[in-house]
Amino acid sequence: MDNPKTKPRTVHRLVTPQAVTDGAGVRLRRSIASYALDYLDPFLLLDEFRSDDPNDYIAGFPMHPHRGIETVTYMLAGVVRHKDTLGNSGTIQAGDVQWMTAGGGIMHEEMPEQRDGLLFGFQLWVNLPAKDKMMAPRYQDILEEQIPEVKRETGVTVRVIAGTVDGVKGPVTDIVANPTYLDVAMPPHSRFIQPIERGHTAFVYVFDGEAALGPSSPESGIQAPVLAILGDGDHVEAHTADTPARFLLISGKPLGEPIARYGPFVMNTREEIRQALEDIRNSTFVYRAE
């Protein structure tokens, strides 16, 4: 790991999550797709939802459309029940991940419920390149027991959802953005280093505790909740002092394409957005194989 020829990624910018309400009245902390940060190519949205009050989320996300993107739901506590107009249904439970590719069009609903007094999780939206925006919708439903956990001698544990850690590969595969998606838990006075492909967009979302990012002193940590956008380089380095930390480390290949965005639709041109709205009006929105 300690190779003097590799460049550590340093913090380029810090973004404080904003309190927002979405769906039918779900209260969220939003870091990407906020006033502070609109887009972090290829990532379109990052929400954290954490509450012990059912009034914060019980109305959920009734049936709504998506086109041109992928949505990634990762649950730490509680349940999200989902169903769609293609006949799919199920639950995303604590520890599970659902990576949904909306492609050319899907209508679905997501209804959260607490378990043992808490609902806690994240949703990430990932852009699709122009050539794949109208692909057939698909799901990768990953159960908790399918996600490997790497335990290092330093006491750091890493749940590997996508990407590779110490030779252990995550279960999410065949994603255009070639993502890394890690859930990292660090005890006090520990160090974590992870290679990230140069040129890929990378960020750390600290959701518990405090961590220093880059080759800086552990005493210069950033406190949760905060999103840290990382500059380019070959690896991510994190340290803790007296306080433990837990964070998401996410990276992906940027598309470098124009985006036209309207709510749950993300395309490349305004004309494609108009077409999506027309398809909704004409009841021709949901993907149909040729």
N, C-alpha and C positions, 0 to 999 in steps of 0.2 A: 504493500500500500504506500509506504513512504518512499516515493521515487522523486528525487530532486529535479528530474526532467519534466515532471508533470506540473501543470498549473492548477492551483486550487481556485475554486469559484468563490468569489466574495459577494457580499450583499450589495446589490445595485440600488434597491429601493425597498422600503417598508410600506405596507399597506394595512391600515387598520380596518377590520371588517365593519360594515355598516349594518345597522338594524333595518330590515325590510320586512314587508308583508307580501306574500305571493299566494298563488292558487286561490282558494276560497277563504283565505285568512290565516295562512300559516306564517308564523313569525320565525325569521331566519337571520343568521349573520352572513352577509354576502361580501366576498372579497374581490372576485372577478365578476364583471358585468355590474359594477357599482359606479357611482360618480367619481370615485378615486381611480378606478382601473376598469376600462371598458373591455379590453381584449388583450390577451397575452398569447399570441399565436403559438400553437393551435388551440389554446384553451379559451373557451367562451364564457364560462361561468363556474364559480365555486361557491357553494353554500354549506354552512354548518347549521344543523338543527339540533338543539339540545334543550330539553325542558322537562320538568316534572309536573307541569300544569297542562292538562288536556285541552284547555281553552286555547292554548297557543298553536295547536296543530290539528285538532279533531276534525275540522272541516275539510282538511286534506286538499288534494288536487283532483277534482272531478275530471271527467273525460275531456281530453284536450289533444291537439295535434302536435306533431313534430315532423320536420323535414330537413334533410341536409346535415344532420349532426348525429353524434353519439352521446348518450347519457350514461353516467357511471354512478351507481348508488352503492354506498358502503355503510353498513349498519354496525354500530357498536352496542346499542341497547334498543329494545323495542322491536317493532315489526312494521313493515310496509306491505300492505296487500295491494296487488296490482292485477289489472286485466286490460285487454285491448280488443279492438275490433277485428283482429285476425284470429281470435279464439284462444289466445294465450292467457293464462292466469296463474297466480301463485302468491307466495309470500317471500319477502326478503327479511331474514331474521338476523339477530345479533351475530356478528362475525361474517355474514354473507356479503357477497358482491354481485351486483347485476350490471353487466356491460351491455347496453342496448344500442344497437345501430338502427336509427330511424330510417335512414336512407330516403327512398322516394316518397315515403309517407306512412305514418302510423297514428292511430288515435288510441290513447290509453289513459287510465286513471291510476293514481297512487294515493292510497289512504293509510296514513300512519296511525299506529296504536302503541301505547306504552306497555312495557312489561316490567314488573317489579318497581313501578313508580317512575320510570324514566324512558324518554325517547331521545336517541342520540345517534347522529350519523352525518353523512356528507353526500352532496351530489355535485358532480363535475360534468360539465359539457365539453365535448371535444369536437372540433370542426372536422368535416370531411372534405377532401379535395374535390374539385369540380368533376373529375371523371367518376367519382363514386357517390355523388350526392343523390342520385336517383337509383341506387342499388336496392336490391330486395332487403327489407328489414330482417334483422336477426337478433338473437339474444345469446349471451354467454352468462349463464347462471352458475355462480361459483359458491358452493357451500363452505361454511367455516372450516370443516375438516379437510377440505381440498386445498386450503391456503397454507403453504409451508411456513414455518417459523424458524428463523435462524437465530441461534443463541451464541453470542461471542463471549470470549473469556473475560472481557471487561464488564460483563453483566448486561450489555446492550442486547435487546431482542428486536428482531425485524420480521414483520409479516410481509411476505413477498407476494403481492397481488399480480404485478406485471414487472418484467425485467428479471435480472439475475443478481443474486447476492451470494458471494462465496461459493459460486458454482451451483447454487440452488435456483431453479427457474420457477417463476410464478406461473399460475394456471391460465391467465388471460393471454391469448395468442392471436396471431393473424389480425392485428390492429394496424391500420395504415400509419398512425403516428409513431409506431415503434416505441410505445411508452414504457417508462419506469413508474411504478406506483407502489410505494413502500409505506408501511406504518411502523415507525421507529419509536421504541421506548428506551430511554436512557436513565440509568440510576445517577445519583449524585457522583461527581468527580469521575466522570467517564468520558471517553472519546469515541467518535464514530467517523469513519471515512468510507465513502462509497464512490466508485467511478461513475461518471455520467458522460455520455458521448459528447464530444466537442461539437458545437454548433446547435445542439438541442436546447430548446427553451427549458429552464428548470426553475422550480420554486419550492420553498419549504413553508408549510402552514403549521405553525406551532399552536396547538390547541390546549395543551396543558403544560404548566411549569415554565421553565426558562432555559434557553440554550444560547450559546454563542456560536455563530456561524462563520466559517473561514478560519484562517490561521491566527485568530485573535485570542486574547486572554479569556478564560471561562467567566471572569468577573464582568465582562462586557456583554452579557447575555441579553437577549430580547425576550420579553415576557408575553405569554399567551393572553388573548388571542391576537395573532399577527401573521400576515403573509409576507414572506421575504422573497423578493425576486432576485435571482442570482445572476451575476455576470457570467460570461463564457469561461470555459476552462475544462479541465479533465476530471476533476473530482470534487465532491462536496465533503467538507469537514465540519463537524460539530463537537462542542465541548459543553459539559455541565460543571457547575461549581457545587454549591451546597444544596441546590434545588434540582430534583429530577425534571425530566422533560419528555414530552411525547409529541410527535409531529408527523405529518405526511410529507414525504419527499416525492415529488411528481415531476417528470420531464417528458418531452416529446419533440418530434421533428416538426419544425415550423413549416407551414405551407407556402407562405409568401404570396398568397393569392388575394385578390380583392374580396371583400365580404359585403353582402347586403343583408341586413338583419331586421326582422320584424317579429318581435315576440319569440315564439317557438320555432320560427323558420329562419334558417341561415343559409343563404344562397350566395351566388357571385354577382348577380345583377338585380336591379330593381324590377326588371321585366320578369325574372324568375319568381320574385316575391309576389308580383301581381298574379302570376299564373297559379301560385299556391293558394292565394285568396280566392281566385276564380274556381279552382278545383274544390275548395271547401263549399262555396256557394252552390256548385253543381253536383255535390255529393260524389265527386270523382277523385277525391283527395287520396284515399288509402291506396297504397301500392297494389298494383295488379300486374302479375307477370305477363309479358307479351306472348 
